[in-house]
């Protein structure tokens, strides 16, 4: 290699010495070519950096927007699922109320007998029957409050109603009094009806319509069988099975039973029916059922109000992928159509996702829990067309008892789904990408202009400089050649003061430095190598320690959060408290929150507490765990004096705070309940009481104590208030995370709005009141970040 370099250098020297005129031209060409390469490399580097910046920026924007979109869709589908659950729960409540009234008549036969005399005393309750010419049924005439149909197997040969059947017809005439009111008020309903026990399946339905005539037209021969066996085979036996084996009921807490969507015989529309069975007085057999028909249009109307970007939509399906509610455009996007079911009885309506014309949609699995599940699919709606990416979010609704043909009544989960084109979710990314590409193009054009102008300027400069430097190049070449041969004592003598002169001086200085550094080069390299190795070891050790510390801190935060959630009273524990209906909710703003509540029992006393530590995070969560431990310990030690109880808790917490050198403190209110008496101690947010008659009281707790942990002894400042609770009274405790929650305009939720929500729902259960509060707070906050822990505890005396 050294011989080749020496040979190359000799050729250059020979050309310089013998062709000094041509050397200037070659020098200009070589210098110009070098400058051109440098400028091109600079431009290429700039273009590469701009392109990489464009890609990284697009990826960062895409990732951030993807996370924001997922959070937006998850929050939106959770809110919509809650609204659907409330819609169905209102219908179920009205169904249970209607069934309860008729069940009362069954449980009190003397009252039923008295009601059975009403048709003979009042024309309002009297049914004017008209016999079918073909003798298949008899039915009351138009104009009645409800339609009453009696099938031929319950008639005498002359068409009159058998005496024992007529007696039951008169008893349920009371249905004319409350049936129309139930249809007109509350949730929207198509019709409400009663069907008698299997041995006497008389049917009364409100509002009046040509029920028997429609049955004859749509279901010829329906009177050849018992009503239950003709229209709903197996459901009656399923209810009887519940009495024999209560564990066979899928949802133990309710008797409400749903039926898949079908074409209604009376109206011809697509409806869903929910039954509530009635029982004999001794609860040994089924005594008929009450049913409510609702149109799917109600769910469709709610779902159509879901606006996801410009063309996104929502749908609701059953667990077998049968879509119950969807708009027409949604049917096209998902590739589903409507067909009639083949089950015996009424005609079911089937729109199955699993039978979609698009394989990507047909493969989508229903969620196995109530946590939202995301699917990303590409749908090609026609051959030759590009596939359109969609984001599909599925969220399972609470389970219900459901009847499917002659099979045993089973558990059914309905599913709420959101579908939105991915292009609409990421339209911002596409706009940003176009802007970045435009900017990159501008930068490239400017770079080209700079390169051209720089090349021109350099060529002019080279032409001028070449005339001055060629004379001394031979000397520099010779000196460089000798330096290459390790003659470090070589120096040049150039008298000019221009760049070549300075180059000569620089060459001499460089030769001197090389001569000096060559002597100790190996020693210097060794020292630097050792220093670098030591620094690298220290950096590696530091990185390992940082990684271990991050893992430890993450584990500690997770353990603290789990501990905080574990010490909250479970719903089953709250339900065991006699005389009180209690429901609570706590959601921390960070991994670990500073809010908490607790409900404890001891020897007939119920101790209720709610507190809020300043700030939130791990330290606040640990302090709240200390408070809960202190309260539980004092209660276990049978301390009954509320003021002394709170004073001891304060001393314990104050001493712990001093020990850990923390500046935290907390507000804490303790309530002692026994036999309708509620005693309050401690300072926290106002206590809201809504009496059974709707009267609202706000009890201020600022005068009942001081913040816990700011002083060792606060016994002189602790006060107490006693409140009498009557059945139906509602007490609500909350943290400032509720009242100070802000919307996008930075307007706080406020205590007045909280009082209004409680007053509006005070007749409902504590869980329903709690759900109404949380739903209203989240609706107020919208998509804003929640900055403080949210806690609410609702107590209702029953």
C-alpha positions in Angstrom: 0.0 0.0 0.0 2.8 2.4 0.9 4.6 1.7 -2.4 1.4 2.4 -4.4 0.9 5.7 -2.5 4.5 6.7 -3.2 4.1 5.8 -6.9 0.9 7.9 -7.1 2.6 10.8 -5.4 5.6 10.6 -7.8 3.3 10.8 -10.8 1.6 13.9 -9.4 5.0 15.5 -8.7 6.2 14.7 -12.2 3.1 16.3 -13.7 3.5 19.4 -11.5 7.2 19.8 -12.3 6.8 19.3 -16.0 3.3 20.7 -16.8 2.8 23.6 -14.5 0.5 25.3 -17.0 -1.8 22.3 -17.3 -1.6 21.7 -13.5 -3.7 24.8 -12.8 -6.5 23.5 -15.1 -6.4 20.1 -13.5 -6.3 21.6 -10.0 -9.4 23.6 -10.8 -11.2 20.5 -12.2 -10.2 18.4 -9.2 -11.1 21.1 -6.7 -14.4 21.8 -8.5 -15.2 18.1 -8.5 -14.4 17.8 -4.8 -16.6 20.8 -4.0 -19.4 19.4 -6.1 -19.2 16.1 -4.2 -19.2 17.9 -0.9 -22.2 20.0 -1.8 -24.0 17.0 -3.2 -23.2 15.1 0.0 -24.5 18.0 2.1 -27.7 18.2 0.1 -28.2 14.4 0.3 -27.6 14.5 4.0 -30.1 17.3 4.4 -32.6 15.5 2.3 -32.1 12.2 4.3 -32.5 14.1 7.6 -35.7 15.8 6.4 -37.1 12.5 5.2 -36.2 10.8 8.4 -37.7 13.7 10.4 -40.9 13.4 8.3 -41.2 9.7 9.0 -40.5 10.1 12.7 -42.9 13.0 13.1 -45.6 11.0 11.2 -45.0 7.9 13.4 -45.1 10.0 16.6 -48.3 11.8 15.5 -49.9 8.5 14.5 -49.0 6.8 17.7 -50.3 9.6 19.9 -53.5 10.0 17.9 -54.0 6.2 18.0 -53.8 6.2 21.8 -56.1 9.2 22.0 -58.6 7.6 19.6 -58.7 4.4 21.6 -59.3 6.3 24.9 -62.0 8.4 23.2 -63.8 5.3 21.8 -63.5 3.4 25.1 -65.0 6.3 27.1 -67.7 6.9 24.5 -68.8 3.2 24.4 -68.7 2.9 28.2 -71.1 6.0 28.4 -73.4 4.6 25.7 -73.5 1.2 27.4 -74.5 2.8 30.6 -77.3 4.7 28.8 -78.6 1.4 27.2 -78.4 -0.3 30.6 -80.5 2.5 32.1 -83.0 2.3 29.3 -83.6 -1.5 29.7 -83.5 -1.2 33.5 -86.3 1.3 33.4 -88.4 -1.0 31.3 -87.6 -4.0 33.6 -88.6 -1.9 36.7 -92.0 -1.1 35.1 -92.4 -4.7 34.2 -91.6 -5.9 37.7 -94.0 -3.2 39.1 -96.8 -4.5 36.9 -96.1 -8.1 37.8 -96.0 -7.2 41.5 -99.5 -5.7 41.4 -100.9 -8.9 39.7 -98.9 -11.1 42.1 -100.6 -9.3 45.0 -104.0 -10.4 43.7 -102.8 -14.0 43.5 -101.4 -13.8 47.1 -104.6 -12.3 48.4 -107.5 -14.3 46.9 -110.1 -12.3 48.9 -109.0 -9.1 47.3 -109.1 -10.8 43.9 -112.6 -12.0 44.6 -113.7 -8.5 45.5 -112.1 -7.1 42.3 -113.9 -9.8 40.4 -117.2 -8.1 41.2 -116.2 -4.8 39.6 -117.4 -5.7 36.1 -120.9 -6.3 37.5 -120.9 -2.9 39.2 -119.1 -0.6 36.8 -119.3 -0.4 33.0 -115.6 0.7 33.0 -114.5 -2.8 33.9 -117.1 -4.7 32.0 -116.0 -6.6 28.8 -118.6 -6.8 25.9 -117.6 -10.0 24.2 -118.1 -10.9 20.5 -117.8 -14.6 19.4 -115.8 -15.4 16.2 -118.1 -16.8 13.5 -115.8 -19.8 13.1 -115.9 -20.5 16.8 -112.2 -20.2 17.3 -112.3 -17.5 20.0 -114.3 -14.8 21.7 -113.0 -11.2 22.2 -114.3 -8.0 23.6 -115.4 -5.3 21.2 -113.4 -2.2 20.2 -113.4 0.8 22.5 -112.3 -1.1 25.6 -109.3 -0.1 27.7 -107.7 -3.4 26.7 -108.4 -6.4 24.4 -109.4 -9.6 26.1 -109.1 -12.8 24.0 -110.3 -16.3 25.1 -109.5 -19.2 22.9 -112.0 -21.9 21.8 -110.7 -24.5 24.3 -111.9 -22.3 27.1 -115.4 -21.8 25.6 -118.7 -23.7 25.9 -120.2 -25.2 22.7 -122.5 -22.1 22.3 -119.4 -19.8 22.3 -119.9 -18.5 25.8 -117.0 -18.5 28.3 -116.8 -21.3 30.7 -117.8 -20.2 34.3 -114.4 -20.8 35.9 -112.6 -19.0 33.0 -115.1 -16.1 33.2 -114.4 -15.7 36.9 -110.6 -15.3 36.1 -111.6 -12.8 33.2 -113.4 -10.6 35.7 -110.6 -10.8 38.3 -108.0 -9.4 35.9 -110.3 -6.7 34.7 -108.4 -4.5 37.1 -105.7 -4.5 34.4 -107.9 -1.9 32.6 -107.2 0.5 35.5 -103.4 0.5 35.5 -102.4 -1.1 32.1 -103.0 2.0 29.9 -101.2 4.2 32.4 -98.1 2.0 32.3 -98.1 2.0 28.5 -98.4 5.8 28.3 -95.9 6.7 31.0 -92.3 5.8 31.8 -90.2 4.2 29.1 -91.6 3.8 25.6 -93.6 0.6 25.2 -95.5 -1.0 22.3 -97.9 -2.9 24.5 -98.3 -4.5 27.9 -100.2 -7.8 28.4 -101.1 -10.6 30.8 -101.3 -14.3 29.9 -102.9 -16.7 32.4 -101.5 -20.0 33.6 -101.1 -22.9 31.2 -104.4 -24.4 32.1 -106.3 -21.1 31.6 -104.2 -19.0 29.1 -106.6 -16.1 28.7 -104.9 -13.0 27.3 -105.5 -9.4 28.1 -103.5 -6.7 26.2 -103.5 -2.9 26.3 -104.0 -0.9 24.1 -106.9 -2.5 22.3 -106.3 -4.0 18.9 -107.6 -6.8 16.7 -105.4 -9.3 18.4 -107.2 -12.6 17.7 -107.9 -11.6 14.0 -104.2 -10.9 13.5 -103.2 -14.2 15.1 -105.5 -16.0 12.7 -104.0 -14.2 9.7 -100.3 -14.6 10.6 -100.4 -17.9 12.5 -103.2 -20.1 11.1 -104.0 -23.0 13.4 -102.6 -21.3 16.5 -105.6 -22.3 18.5 -104.9 -26.0 17.9 -102.4 -25.9 20.7 -102.3 -24.3 24.1 -101.3 -20.6 23.8 -97.9 -21.2 25.6 -97.0 -24.2 23.4 -98.1 -22.4 20.2 -96.2 -19.2 20.6 -93.5 -19.7 23.3 -92.9 -23.4 23.6 -90.7 -24.4 26.6 -90.7 -21.0 28.4 -93.4 -22.0 30.9 -91.6 -25.2 31.7 -88.4 -23.2 32.2 -90.1 -21.1 34.9 -91.4 -24.2 36.6 -87.9 -25.6 36.6 -86.8 -22.5 38.6 -89.2 -23.4 41.4 -87.8 -27.0 41.5 -84.2 -26.0 41.2 -83.5 -22.3 42.0 -79.8 -22.7 41.0 -81.0 -23.2 37.3 -82.0 -19.5 37.1 -79.1 -17.9 35.2 -79.5 -14.4 36.8 -80.7 -15.2 40.4 -81.6 -11.6 41.3 -84.4 -11.2 38.8 -87.3 -13.2 37.2 -87.3 -11.0 34.0 -86.9 -13.2 31.0 -86.1 -11.9 27.5 -87.1 -13.3 24.1 -85.2 -12.8 20.8 -86.5 -10.1 18.4 -89.5 -11.3 16.3 -92.3 -10.1 14.0 -95.2 -9.2 16.3 -98.4 -10.9 15.4 -100.6 -8.0 16.5 -98.7 -5.1 15.0 -96.5 -6.7 12.3 -93.4 -4.8 13.6 -90.0 -6.1 14.9 -90.1 -6.2 18.6 -88.4 -7.7 21.7 -90.5 -9.2 24.5 -89.6 -9.3 28.2 -91.7 -11.6 30.5 -92.0 -11.6 34.3 -93.6 -14.9 35.5 -96.3 -15.0 38.2 -96.4 -17.6 40.9 -99.1 -19.4 42.8 -99.7 -18.3 46.4 -97.7 -21.3 47.8 -94.9 -20.7 45.2 -95.1 -24.3 43.9 -96.1 -23.5 40.4 -96.2 -20.9 37.7 -99.5 -18.8 37.5 -99.0 -17.1 34.1 -96.9 -14.1 33.2 -96.9 -10.3 32.5 -95.0 -9.1 29.4 -93.9 -5.9 27.9 -93.2 -5.5 24.2 -90.7 -2.8 23.1 -89.8 -1.9 19.6 -86.2 -2.1 18.5 -86.7 1.4 17.2 -86.1 2.7 20.8 -82.6 1.2 21.0 -82.0 2.2 17.3 -83.0 5.8 18.2 -80.5 5.9 21.1 -77.8 4.3 19.0 -78.4 6.6 16.1 -77.6 9.5 18.4 -74.1 8.1 18.6 -71.9 10.3 16.4 -68.4 9.0 15.8 -66.6 11.3 13.5 -68.5 11.8 10.2 -69.6 8.3 9.2 -69.0 6.1 12.2 -72.0 4.3 13.7 -73.1 2.0 16.5 -75.0 -1.3 16.7 -76.3 -3.7 19.3 -76.2 -7.5 18.9 -76.9 -10.6 20.9 -74.1 -13.0 21.9 -74.8 -15.2 18.9 -74.0 -12.1 16.7 -77.6 -11.5 15.8 -77.8 -7.7 15.4 -80.7 -6.1 17.2 -80.3 -2.5 16.4 -78.3 -0.8 13.5 -78.9 1.8 10.9 -79.3 1.0 7.2 -75.8 2.2 6.3 -74.4 0.1 9.0 -76.0 -3.0 7.5 -74.2 -2.3 4.2 -70.9 -1.7 5.9 -71.0 -4.9 7.9 -72.6 -6.9 5.1 -75.6 -8.3 7.0 -79.2 -8.8 5.9 -82.4 -9.7 7.6 -84.0 -13.1 7.5 -86.8 -14.9 9.5 -85.8 -17.5 12.0 -87.1 -21.1 11.6 -87.9 -21.7 15.3 -91.3 -23.0 16.2 -93.6 -20.3 17.6 -93.3 -16.6 16.6 -91.0 -15.6 13.7 -87.6 -14.5 14.9 -85.6 -11.8 13.1 -82.0 -12.7 12.3 -79.2 -10.5 11.2 -76.0 -12.4 12.0 -72.5 -10.9 12.0 -71.2 -14.5 11.7 -73.0 -14.8 8.4 -71.7 -11.5 7.0 -70.8 -11.4 3.3 -67.4 -10.1 4.4 -65.2 -12.8 5.9 -63.3 -10.3 8.0 -66.5 -9.3 9.8 -67.8 -12.9 10.1 -64.6 -13.9 12.0 -65.0 -11.2 14.7 -65.5 -12.9 18.2 -67.9 -11.5 20.8 -66.2 -10.1 24.0 -66.0 -12.5 27.0 -66.2 -9.7 29.6 -67.5 -6.1 30.0 -64.1 -4.6 29.1 -64.1 -2.9 25.6 -62.4 -5.0 22.9 -60.8 -3.4 19.8 -60.8 -5.1 16.4 -59.1 -3.6 13.3 -60.4 -5.1 10.0 -60.1 -4.2 6.3 -63.4 -4.6 4.4 -63.4 -4.9 0.6 -67.0 -4.0 -0.4 -66.7 -4.9 -4.1 -64.2 -6.9 -6.2 -61.5 -4.6 -7.6 -62.1 -1.9 -5.0 -59.5 -1.1 -2.4 -60.2 -2.4 1.1 -61.3 0.1 3.7 -59.8 -0.2 7.1 -62.3 0.1 10.0 -61.9 0.2 13.8 -64.6 -1.9 15.5 -65.0 -1.6 19.3 -67.2 -4.2 21.2 -68.5 -3.8 24.8 -70.6 -6.5 26.5 -73.7 -5.4 28.5 -74.8 -7.0 31.8 -76.3 -10.5 31.4 -80.0 -11.4 31.6 -82.3 -14.5 31.6 -83.1 -15.4 28.0 -85.4 -17.9 26.4 -84.3 -19.6 23.1 -87.0 -22.0 21.8 -87.5 -25.2 23.7 -84.0 -25.2 25.3 -83.6 -24.3 29.0 -83.7 -20.6 29.8 -80.1 -19.5 29.7 -77.8 -16.5 30.2 -77.7 -13.9 27.4 -75.3 -11.0 27.0 -76.1 -8.3 24.5 -73.1 -6.5 22.9 -72.8 -2.8 22.0 -70.5 -2.1 19.0 -68.9 1.0 17.5 -67.7 1.0 13.9 -65.7 3.9 12.4 -63.4 4.2 9.3 -59.8 4.4 10.3 -59.3 7.1 7.8 -61.6 9.4 9.7 -59.8 8.7 13.0 -56.5 9.5 11.4 -57.5 12.4 9.1 -55.3 14.7 11.3 -52.3 12.5 10.6 -52.9 12.6 6.9 -53.1 16.4 7.0 -49.9 16.6 9.0 -48.1 14.2 6.6 -49.1 16.3 3.6 -47.8 19.4 5.4 -44.6 17.7 6.3 -44.1 16.5 2.7 -44.8 20.0 1.4 -42.2 21.4 3.8 -39.7 18.7 2.8 -40.2 19.6 -0.9 -39.6 23.3 -0.2 -36.4 22.5 1.7 -35.2 20.3 -1.1 -35.8 23.0 -3.7 -34.0 25.6 -1.5 -31.1 23.1 -1.1 -30.7 22.7 -4.8 -30.6 26.5 -5.3 -28.0 26.8 -2.5 -25.9 24.0 -4.1 -25.9 25.7 -7.6 -25.1 29.1 -6.2 -22.4 27.7 -3.9 -20.8 25.7 -6.8 -20.7 28.8 -9.0 -19.1 30.9 -6.2 -16.6 28.2 -5.4 -15.5 27.8 -9.1 -14.9 31.5 -9.3 -12.9 31.4 -6.1 -10.9 28.4 -7.2 -10.0 30.1 -10.5 -8.6 33.1 -8.6 -6.8 31.1 -5.9 -5.3 28.6 -8.4 -3.2 31.3 -9.8 -1.5 32.0 -6.5 -1.0 28.6 -5.0 0.6 26.6 -7.8 4.0 28.1 -7.4 4.5 26.8 -4.0 2.7 23.4 -4.4 5.9 21.7 -5.6 7.7 22.5 -2.3 4.7 21.4 -0.3 4.5 18.2 -2.4 8.1 17.3 -1.8 7.9 18.1 1.9 4.7 16.0 2.1 6.5 13.1 0.3 9.3 13.2 2.8 6.9 13.5 5.7 5.2 10.4 4.3 8.5 8.6 4.5 8.6 9.4 8.2 11.1 12.2 7.9 9.4 14.3 10.6 12.3 16.8 10.6 11.2 18.2 7.2 10.1 21.9 7.1 9.1 24.2 4.2 10.2 27.8 3.6 7.4 29.8 2.0 7.7 33.6 2.2 4.2 34.6 1.0 1.7 35.8 3.5 -1.4 34.5 1.7 -3.2 31.2 2.2 -0.3 29.2 0.8 2.0 30.9 3.2 -0.3 30.1 6.1 -0.6 26.5 4.7 3.2 26.3 4.8 3.2 27.5 8.4 0.5 25.1 9.3 2.4 22.3 7.6 5.5 23.1 9.6 3.5 23.2 12.9 1.8 19.9 11.9 5.2 18.3 11.2 6.4 19.5 14.6 3.3 18.2 16.4 3.6 14.8 14.6 7.3 14.6 15.6 6.5 15.4 19.2 3.4 13.2 19.5 4.8 10.2 17.7 7.2 9.6 20.7 4.4 9.1 23.3 1.5 8.1 21.0 1.3 4.5 22.3 1.3 5.6 25.9 -1.5 8.2 25.3 -3.6 5.7 23.4 -3.3 3.2 26.3 -4.3 5.8 28.9 -7.3 6.9 26.9 -8.4 3.3 26.3 -8.3 2.6 30.1 -10.3 5.7 30.9 -12.9 4.9 28.4 -13.3 1.3 29.7 -13.7 2.6 33.2 -16.3 5.1 32.2 -18.2 2.5 30.3 -18.2 0.2 33.3 -19.6 3.0 35.5 -22.3 3.8 33.0 -23.3 0.1 32.7 -23.6 -0.2 36.5 -25.6 3.0 36.7 -28.0 1.8 34.0 -28.5 -1.5 35.8 -29.3 0.3 39.1 -31.7 2.6 37.3 -33.6 -0.3 35.7 -33.9 -2.1 39.0 -35.1 1.0 40.7 -37.8 1.6 38.1 -39.0 -2.0 38.4 -39.1 -1.7 42.2 -41.0 1.6 42.1 -43.5 0.2 39.6 -44.1 -2.8 41.8 -44.6 -0.6 44.9 -47.1 1.6 43.1 -49.1 -1.5 41.9 -49.1 -3.1 45.4 -50.2 0.2 47.0 -53.0 0.6 44.5 -54.2 -3.0 45.0 -54.0 -2.6 48.8 -56.1 0.6 48.6 -58.8 -1.0 46.5 -58.8 -4.2 48.6 -59.5 -2.4 51.9 -62.6 -0.7 50.4 -65.8 -2.5 51.6 -67.1 -5.0 49.0 -70.7 -4.6 47.7 -71.6 -7.9 49.3 -70.4 -6.6 52.7 -72.5 -3.4 52.4 -75.6 -5.5 51.5 -75.3 -7.4 54.8 -75.8 -4.2 56.9 -79.4 -4.4 58.2 -81.7 -1.4 57.9 -79.3 0.5 55.5 -78.9 0.4 51.7 -75.3 1.6 51.0 -73.4 2.0 47.7 -70.0 3.5 47.3 -67.6 4.6 44.4 -64.0 5.6 44.4 -61.8 6.3 41.4 -58.2 7.7 42.0 -56.8 10.3 39.6 -53.3 8.7 39.7 -52.1 5.1 40.3 -52.8 5.6 44.0 -55.4 8.0 45.3 -55.8 10.0 48.5 -59.5 9.5 48.8 -61.2 6.6 50.7 -64.3 5.5 52.5 -65.1 2.6 54.9 -68.2 1.0 56.5 -67.6 -1.1 59.6 -70.0 -2.9 62.0 -69.4 -3.7 65.7 -72.0 -4.8 68.3 -75.0 -3.1 66.6 -73.0 0.1 65.7 -72.3 1.0 62.1 -69.1 3.2 61.8 -69.0 5.1 58.5 -66.0 7.2 57.4 -64.9 9.2 54.4 -61.6 11.1 54.0 -59.5 13.0 51.6 -55.7 13.3 51.9 -54.1 16.5 50.5 -52.7 15.7 47.0 -52.7 12.2 45.6 -50.2 9.5 44.7 -48.3 6.9 46.7 -47.7 9.0 49.8 -51.3 10.1 50.0 -52.5 6.5 49.5 -50.3 5.1 52.2 -51.5 7.8 54.7 -55.1 6.9 54.0 -54.3 3.2 54.6 -52.9 4.3 58.0 -56.2 6.1 58.8 -58.3 3.0 57.8 -56.1 0.8 60.0 -56.3 3.2 63.0 -60.2 3.4 62.7 -60.6 -0.4 62.4 -58.3 -1.0 65.4 -60.1 1.5 67.7 -63.5 0.1 66.7 -62.2 -3.4 67.5 -61.1 -2.2 70.9 -64.7 -1.2 71.6 -64.1 2.6 71.8 -67.6 4.2 71.6 -67.0 7.9 72.4 -67.0 9.6 69.0 -65.0 12.6 70.1 -62.4 10.6 71.9 -62.4 8.1 68.9 -61.5 10.9 66.5 -58.9 12.5 68.9 -57.0 9.2 69.2 -57.1 8.7 65.4 -55.6 12.2 65.0 -52.8 11.5 67.5 -51.8 8.3 65.8 -51.8 9.9 62.3 -49.9 13.0 63.5 -47.1 10.9 65.1 -46.8 8.8 61.9 -46.7 11.9 59.7 -43.9 13.4 61.9 -42.0 10.1 61.7 -42.0 9.9 57.9 -41.4 13.7 57.7 -44.4 14.4 55.5 -46.3 17.6 55.0 -49.6 15.8 54.3 -52.9 16.1 56.3 -56.4 15.0 55.6 -60.1 15.9 56.1 -62.0 13.1 57.9 -65.7 12.7 58.9 -66.9 9.8 61.0 -70.6 8.8 61.3 -71.9 6.5 64.0 -75.3 4.9 63.1 -77.6 2.9 65.4 -81.4 2.5 65.5 -82.1 5.5 63.2 -79.7 7.9 64.9 -76.7 9.3 63.0 -73.9 11.1 65.0 -71.3 13.1 63.0 -67.8 14.1 64.1 -64.9 15.5 62.1 -64.3 18.0 59.3 -65.0 17.2 55.6 -67.3 18.2 52.8 -71.0 19.1 53.6 -73.3 16.2 54.4 -76.4 16.1 52.0 -79.6 14.6 53.4 -82.7 14.2 51.2 -85.7 13.2 53.3 -88.4 10.8 52.0 -90.7 13.7 51.2 -88.0 15.3 49.0 -86.9 17.9 51.6 -83.1 18.6 51.3 -80.8 19.4 54.2 -77.1 20.3 54.0 -75.1 19.8 57.1 -71.8 21.8 57.3 -68.9 19.8 59.0 -66.3 22.6 59.2 -67.1 23.3 62.9 -66.9 19.6 63.9 -63.1 19.4 63.9 -59.7 20.2 62.3 -57.8 18.5 59.5 -56.2 15.3 60.8 -52.5 15.4 61.2 -51.8 19.1 61.6 -51.5 19.1 65.4 -51.0 16.4 68.1 -54.2 17.3 70.1 -57.3 18.6 68.5 -59.8 17.4 71.1 -60.9 20.9 72.0 -61.9 21.5 68.5 -63.9 18.4 67.9 -67.7 18.8 67.8 -70.6 16.4 67.2 -74.1 16.6 65.6 -76.9 14.1 65.9 -79.3 13.5 63.0 -82.5 11.4 63.0 -83.0 9.2 59.9 -86.4 7.9 58.9 -87.0 5.1 56.5 -86.6 6.5 52.9 -84.1 9.2 54.0 -80.9 9.4 51.8 -77.5 10.6 53.1 -74.8 11.4 50.6 -71.0 11.8 51.4 -68.6 12.9 48.8 -65.1 14.3 48.1 -64.2 17.6 46.5 -63.2 15.7 43.4 -67.0 15.6 42.6 -67.8 19.3 43.1 -64.6 20.6 41.6 -64.7 18.5 38.5 -64.3 20.9 35.5 -65.7 20.8 32.0 -63.9 22.1 28.8 -64.9 25.7 29.8 -63.3 25.2 33.3 -66.7 25.4 35.0 -66.9 23.3 38.1 -69.6 20.8 38.7 -70.7 22.4 42.0 -72.6 21.2 45.0 -75.9 22.6 43.8 -76.0 20.4 40.7 -75.0 17.4 43.0 -78.0 18.2 45.3 -80.3 18.4 42.3 -79.2 14.9 41.0 -79.7 13.4 44.4 -83.1 15.0 44.9 -84.3 13.8 41.5 -83.3 10.2 42.2 -83.8 10.0 46.0 -86.7 7.4 45.7 -84.4 5.0 43.9 -81.9 2.5 45.5 -78.5 3.7 46.7 -76.7 2.0 43.8 -79.0 3.8 41.3 -78.5 7.1 43.1 -74.7 6.5 43.0 -74.8 5.6 39.3 -76.8 8.7 38.5 -74.3 10.9 40.3 -71.3 9.4 38.5 -73.0 9.5 35.1 -73.9 13.2 35.6 -70.3 14.1 36.7 -68.7 12.3 33.8 -71.2 13.9 31.4 -70.2 17.3 32.8 -66.5 16.6 32.5 -66.8 15.1 29.0 -63.3 14.4 27.5 -61.4 16.6 30.0 -58.8 15.0 32.2 -60.0 14.4 35.8 -57.4 16.0 38.1 -58.6 14.8 41.5 -59.8 11.6 43.1 -63.6 11.0 42.9 -65.4 9.5 45.8 -69.1 9.2 46.7 -71.0 7.2 49.3 -74.8 6.9 49.4 -76.6 5.7 52.5 -80.4 5.1 52.5 -82.4 3.9 55.4 -84.9 1.2 54.4 
